[in-house]
Amino acid sequence: MTWEELEHACDTCDRCQLGKTKTKTVFGCGNKNADLMFVGEAPGESEDLTGEPFVGRAGKLFDKYLEAVGIKRSEVYIANMLKCRPPKNRDPLPSEQDECIYYLREQVKLVKPRMIVCLGRISAARLIHPDYKITKEHGVWVNKNDYLMTAVYHPSLLLRDPRKKEEMLADMLEVARRLREPD
Ligand code: URA
C-alpha cells in the first residue's frame, strides 16, 4: 500500500463510529523515512480542527522537549493510535483501538523507523505490553519485532503533574542520545 492509498483509506474510514463525529482525520505527519517515530493516543480538539497531531497545549509542551534535546519535529514521524478524536477526549475504546491500529501498523511498515517512542500509557499498553505501568516503566527500552521501543509520559499528564517534568527530560535526552547513536 502507498502513502496516498493509506491516507485516503484512513480519511474515508468507517471501521468505527468516530469518523462520524470528527472534524478532520489526524493521519500523522513528519519525515516518512524517519529513524524515530512517536505514537500518541488520539487527537484532541486542536488536532481535530487542524488535522495535525500534537498541535494543542500538550503538543506545544512536547515541542519544547523536542527542542530541549535537539530533535527537530521535521526529522521524526508523529502519529496517534487513533486517527479520529473521541468525543470530549474520552479514552479510546478497545474496539476503536482494534480497528484503528491497522493504519498505525501500515504507517510503521512504510516509515520503517529504528525507534518507536510511545507517548503515554495508552499507546504503550497497546504497542509494548498490555499491563504497561507508565510510572514504573517509562524510559525502559525494549527490543520488539526489531524496533527499539520505549514510552515516555504523555505531555498532557505533564500539564497536570509538572513534578514529572524532570523524568520526562531525562527520558527524552536518552531518546535523542539513541537517535544519534550510530547503527
Ligand atoms: N494527545 C495525543 O495523544 N495526541 C495528539 O495528537 C494530541 C493530544
Residues whose N, C-alpha, C, O or C-beta is under 5 A from the ligand:
A	BS01	URA	G40 E41 A42 P43 G44 E47 P53 F54 A58 N80
